[in-house]
Amino acid sequence: MAAYLDNAATTKPCAECIDAMTDALRNTYGNPSSLHRKGLEAQLVVDAARKQVAAALSCEPERILFTSGATESNNLAIFGTAGAYGKRRRKMVVTAVEHASVRAAYDRLEEQGFTVVRVAPNTAGELNAEAFLSEIDENTCLASMMLVNNETGAVLPVRRTFYAAKKKYPQLITHCDAVQGFLKIGCTVNELEADLISISAHKIHGAKGAGALYIRRGIRLTPLLYGGEQEQKLRPGTESVPLIAGFGAAAAMMRKTLSARTERVTQLRNEAIRQLSAIEGVAIHQPGTCSPYILSAAVKGLRAETLLHFLAEREVYVSSGSACSKGKPSGVLQAFRIPNDLADSTIRISFCAENTAYDIKCLAEGIAAAQQQLIHKR
Ligand code: PMP
């Protein structure tokens, strides 16, 4: 039986998502923009999903814009803000540990002449709210801070930082990539104090290819795409009704089961920490407060890719660093002050409530076997 412990990369679609998608594919195949009944039926499915996603963020449905995923949401948030507000205010402040889809967007803005300040965690590996705030001034257009780091699971002080920043600079736009926290840790609009929030369906047992951007009322963005009038003209193109329906169904399922899931995942993570700590040569990284869904650990003397392939042979699936970087180091672990040699040996173990104690046992046994066969036999 395979132990899938790579849920931060993607999750298995839930039955509710598959049922909603299948129903939309079979029955609600109209174009939501069409004026006849088939079109209206499709529009109603999109509206219902929008309500489900909005309920999960505790906001009004009109504030939710459906996208193709969080990569697009992040790009729209960043380029859309720069386009609408960046003529006079040319400075941007962002953490140094963001996902590639945020990092690369800011790199591009820098090439276009914006000043981008990247704030790294302190020597203890924690992102300090005051250090971030001290970089924001009246020329700052946009500030981005992710909620949960996708490589380490570190929870960043989003609300505290954005609340204080907006109090001092009300014109500042705040953006949070909440992908790894959405429906996992507290992540409502009030809990984040962000003007823009990016989320993704496939990290919450929805399907790949759907995401959303929360846009606070009154915030203007320039679009990335031009075309029809869909999604408030900000995201033209015929809506993917099945993907959106699946996203809504997954969000509703996760919302209903949130506390039981968190409890279960916390137990699994604690058990993983207990078993891995008992293995000599395993170092667990816990930069400050961490999400229970992600565990970052290094197995000294083994390169992460070597260990990952060894575990995969035993049907235990984890990631080396971030799944998006395909084995290429992103520098994020180093920014969290994890020394280079440990960073090269770091794997990411990420849970969902469907994981079992047996999965953890397979992981611990797999790591011990890897040490035995790949290190001790050298
Ligand atoms: N942000 C974070 C923190 C992520 O973990 C991911 C997925 N790896 C993304 C953004 C991109 O999401 P998507 O796959 O929906 O484009």
Boltz pocket constraint, residues with backbone or C-beta under 6 A from the ligand:
constraints:
  - pocket:
      binder: B
      contacts: [[A, 8], [A, 9], [A, 68], [A, 69], [A, 70], [A, 71], [A, 72], [A, 99], [A, 101], [A, 146], [A, 148], [A, 149], [A, 150], [A, 177], [A, 179], [A, 180], [A, 199], [A, 200], [A, 201], [A, 202], [A, 210], [A, 211], [A, 324]]
      max_distance: 6.0
